[in-house]
Amino acid sequence: MKKYILQIFSILFLITNSFSQSLEELKSNSQKIYEATTTLNYDQILEYTYPKVFTIIPKDKMKEALESTFKGTEEMKVKLIDVAPNFTYGEIKTIDKQKICQVNHNLSMELTFTETLEEGNAEMMIEIFKEAMETEDVTFNKEKTTFSINKVATMIAISDELTKNQWRFLNKDKENKLMKMLLNKKVLQEIGL
């Protein structure tokens, strides 16, 4: 009897310890991708991106798209602001040999226009940004022609055979188009998408 009780406690310890290690790795990798994003370390961003993304867009094209976005244009510059991410983690779920977890964090950015915007256009742009970014926290600084956007962003963390059981991430978009292309219906349902 003691032998069975000892085995049960050993199994419970291993499960708890495994979960703890998994959560610690998730926290560490969440911080790494956040820092890579705010410092525009494109190679590290791609390293922590869920690799199945690259079946849709090759890694080199994804890097070009990132560089182009943050390089800006003659009309507009985009800048990510390094704020405390204040990560929150959902339940780590195991679904069809994948570990999945929703990770929320603060995200702040500035969009600066090179030309002066008329007051009516600025108000219209604020509403567009609120809708597109799914946030109510959008302000406009007329002197700097800069929109400040603050929101809670969501990433889906995935650990599976494809990632060699390391946590990798997908950014949740408004319509979940990417998620629907990369994750099966059961996973989408389980994580509430």
C-alpha positions in Angstrom: 0.0 0.0 0.0 2.8 2.4 0.9 4.4 1.6 -2.4 1.3 2.7 -4.3 0.9 5.9 -2.3 4.6 6.7 -2.9 4.0 6.1 -6.7 1.0 8.4 -6.7 2.9 11.1 -4.9 5.8 10.7 -7.3 3.5 11.0 -10.3 1.8 14.1 -8.9 5.2 15.7 -8.2 6.3 15.0 -11.7 3.1 16.5 -13.2 3.3 19.5 -11.0 7.0 20.0 -11.6 6.5 19.6 -15.4 3.7 22.2 -15.3 5.8 24.6 -13.3 8.7 24.2 -15.7 6.4 24.7 -18.7 4.9 27.8 -17.2 8.4 29.2 -16.3 9.5 28.6 -19.9 6.4 30.2 -21.2 7.0 33.3 -19.0 10.6 33.5 -20.1 9.8 33.1 -23.8 6.9 35.6 -23.6 9.4 38.2 -22.2 11.9 37.3 -24.9 9.5 37.8 -27.8 8.1 41.0 -26.2 11.6 42.5 -25.9 12.5 41.4 -29.4 9.4 43.1 -30.7 10.0 46.4 -28.8 13.6 46.5 -29.8 12.8 45.5 -33.4 15.1 42.4 -33.3 13.5 40.9 -36.4 15.5 37.6 -36.3 14.6 36.9 -32.7 10.9 37.8 -33.4 11.0 35.2 -36.2 12.7 32.7 -33.9 9.9 32.9 -31.4 7.1 32.9 -34.1 5.2 29.7 -34.4 7.0 28.0 -37.4 3.8 26.9 -39.2 3.4 30.6 -40.1 6.3 30.1 -42.6 4.2 27.7 -44.6 2.0 30.6 -45.5 4.6 33.3 -45.8 8.3 32.4 -46.1 10.5 33.6 -43.3 12.5 36.0 -45.5 9.3 37.7 -46.8 8.0 37.9 -43.2 11.2 39.7 -42.2 10.9 42.1 -45.1 7.3 42.9 -44.1 8.3 43.6 -40.5 11.2 45.8 -41.6 9.0 47.7 -44.1 6.3 48.2 -41.4 8.6 49.7 -38.8 10.9 51.5 -41.3 7.8 53.6 -42.2 6.9 55.5 -45.3 7.3 59.1 -46.4 3.9 59.7 -44.9 4.0 57.8 -41.6 6.3 56.3 -39.1 5.4 53.5 -36.6 7.1 53.2 -33.3 6.6 50.6 -30.6 6.9 51.9 -27.1 8.6 49.8 -24.4 6.1 49.6 -21.6 5.7 47.1 -18.8 4.0 44.2 -20.5 2.1 43.0 -17.4 1.6 39.5 -18.8 -1.4 37.5 -17.8 -1.6 33.8 -18.7 -4.6 31.7 -19.4 -4.8 28.0 -18.5 -2.3 25.9 -20.3 -4.4 23.4 -22.2 -3.2 20.2 -23.9 -5.2 19.6 -27.1 -4.2 16.9 -29.6 -0.5 16.8 -28.5 -0.2 20.6 -28.4 0.1 22.7 -25.4 -1.8 26.0 -25.9 -2.0 29.1 -23.8 -3.5 32.5 -24.3 -1.1 35.3 -23.2 -2.2 38.9 -22.8 0.1 41.9 -22.5 0.2 45.6 -22.7 1.1 47.1 -26.1 1.8 50.7 -26.9 2.7 52.4 -30.2 2.9 55.7 -31.8 2.0 56.5 -35.4 3.5 59.8 -36.5 2.4 61.5 -39.8 4.8 63.8 -41.6 2.0 66.1 -42.7 -0.4 68.1 -40.6 -3.8 66.5 -40.2 -7.0 68.5 -40.2 -9.0 68.2 -37.0 -11.9 66.3 -38.6 -9.4 63.9 -40.3 -7.7 63.3 -36.9 -11.0 62.4 -35.3 -11.9 60.1 -38.1 -8.5 58.4 -37.8 -8.9 58.0 -34.1 -12.2 56.1 -34.7 -10.5 54.0 -37.4 -7.6 53.1 -35.1 -10.0 52.2 -32.3 -11.9 49.8 -34.5 -8.8 48.3 -36.2 -6.8 47.9 -33.0 -9.7 46.9 -30.8 -9.1 49.5 -28.1 -10.6 52.7 -26.8 -7.3 54.2 -25.7 -6.3 56.2 -28.8 -5.2 59.8 -28.6 -3.9 62.4 -31.0 -1.1 65.0 -30.4 -1.8 67.7 -32.9 1.7 69.4 -32.5 3.5 66.2 -33.1 0.9 64.8 -35.6 1.2 61.6 -33.6 -1.5 59.0 -32.6 -0.8 57.1 -29.4 -2.4 53.7 -29.2 -2.5 51.6 -26.0 -4.1 48.2 -25.8 -4.0 44.8 -24.3 -2.7 42.5 -27.0 -3.2 38.7 -27.2 -0.7 36.1 -28.3 -1.4 32.4 -28.5 1.5 30.4 -27.2 2.0 26.9 -28.7 4.3 24.1 -27.7 4.3 21.0 -29.8 6.3 18.6 -31.9 6.8 21.3 -34.6 8.4 23.7 -32.0 10.4 20.9 -30.4 8.2 21.4 -27.4 9.4 25.0 -27.0 6.9 27.8 -26.6 6.3 29.8 -29.8 3.8 32.5 -30.5 1.1 33.7 -32.8 -0.4 37.2 -32.5 -4.2 37.2 -32.4 -5.7 39.4 -35.0 -9.1 40.9 -35.0 -10.8 38.4 -37.3 -8.5 35.5 -36.3 -7.7 34.8 -40.0 -4.2 33.5 -39.3 -5.4 31.4 -36.4 -8.0 29.8 -38.6 -5.4 28.9 -41.2 -2.9 27.4 -38.8 -4.9 25.8 -36.0 -7.6 23.1 -36.3 -11.2 23.7 -35.3 -10.9 21.8 -32.0 -8.0 24.0 -30.9 -9.8 27.2 -31.9 -12.9 26.1 -30.1 -11.0 25.1 -26.9 -9.3 28.5 -26.8 -12.5 30.4 -27.5 -11.8 31.6 -31.0 
